[in-house]
Amino acid sequence: MRMIWIICNESIAEDLMDQVLDRDAVEGYTVWRDVLGKDNKGDKTHWGNAVFPGKNWAFMVFGGPDTLEGVTERLKLFRKQPYVKQAGLKAFLQSADEVA
């Protein structure tokens, strides 16, 4: 089994769900809202305050290779949209072993 972590600005989170995650064979995913993040390389720090406004959402998606390949391809297309580039999005793929 594999897992994708996706972290994005709250302004694009619902579009990400509609365009990327609520498709094909994605059976479900976990969402953490109001996630804070520090960006030491750019301008994507979100502390939810007046100096660094906004927050992020984090998504955890599990699935087999075919399912996550579809998610990965849709993420690449989604990320090309100008408003997504401006808002910020990161995704990481890793192996996951179910233990219970």
C-alpha positions in Angstrom: 0.0 0.0 0.0 1.1 3.6 -0.6 0.2 6.9 0.9 0.2 10.5 -0.4 0.5 13.4 1.9 -0.8 16.6 0.4 -0.4 20.0 2.1 -2.1 23.0 0.5 -3.4 26.5 1.3 -6.9 26.5 2.6 -8.0 28.7 -0.4 -7.5 25.7 -2.8 -8.4 22.8 -0.5 -12.0 22.3 -1.7 -10.9 22.5 -5.4 -8.3 19.9 -4.6 -10.9 17.6 -3.2 -13.3 18.1 -6.2 -10.7 17.9 -8.9 -8.2 15.4 -7.5 -9.5 13.3 -4.6 -13.2 12.8 -5.2 -12.6 10.9 -8.4 -12.1 7.3 -9.7 -11.1 4.7 -7.2 -10.2 6.9 -4.2 -12.1 5.3 -1.5 -11.5 7.9 1.1 -9.0 10.2 2.7 -8.2 12.0 6.0 -8.2 15.8 6.2 -6.7 18.1 8.9 -7.9 21.6 8.6 -6.3 24.8 10.0 -2.8 23.4 9.8 0.0 26.0 10.4 3.1 26.0 8.3 6.5 27.8 8.1 8.2 28.4 4.7 11.8 29.4 5.0 12.4 29.6 1.3 9.4 31.6 -0.1 6.3 33.4 0.9 4.0 30.5 1.9 4.2 30.8 5.7 0.7 30.6 7.2 0.3 31.2 10.9 -3.3 32.4 10.8 -2.4 35.8 12.1 -2.1 39.4 10.7 1.5 39.0 9.7 1.3 35.6 8.1 -2.4 35.2 7.3 -4.1 32.0 6.2 -3.9 28.4 7.1 -3.2 25.1 5.3 -5.1 21.8 5.0 -3.3 18.5 5.1 -4.6 15.4 3.4 -3.6 11.7 3.9 -4.6 9.4 1.1 -4.0 5.6 1.1 -4.4 3.3 -1.9 -2.9 0.8 -4.2 -0.5 1.7 -7.1 -3.3 2.2 -9.6 -5.4 4.5 -7.4 -2.5 6.6 -6.3 -1.1 6.9 -9.9 -4.4 8.5 -10.9 -4.2 10.9 -7.9 -0.6 11.8 -8.8 -1.5 12.5 -12.4 -4.4 14.7 -11.4 -2.3 16.5 -8.8 0.3 17.4 -11.5 -2.5 18.9 -13.7 -4.1 20.7 -10.8 -0.7 22.1 -9.7 -0.2 23.7 -13.2 -3.2 26.1 -12.6 -1.9 29.6 -11.9 -4.1 30.1 -8.8 -2.8 26.8 -7.4 0.8 27.8 -8.0 0.2 31.1 -6.2 -1.6 29.5 -3.2 0.9 26.7 -2.6 0.7 23.0 -2.7 3.2 20.2 -1.7 2.7 16.4 -2.1 4.8 13.5 -0.9 4.5 9.8 -1.8 5.6 7.1 0.6 5.1 3.4 1.4 2.6 2.4 4.1 2.1 -0.9 5.8 -1.3 -1.6 7.4 -0.7 -3.0 10.9 -4.2 -3.2 12.3 
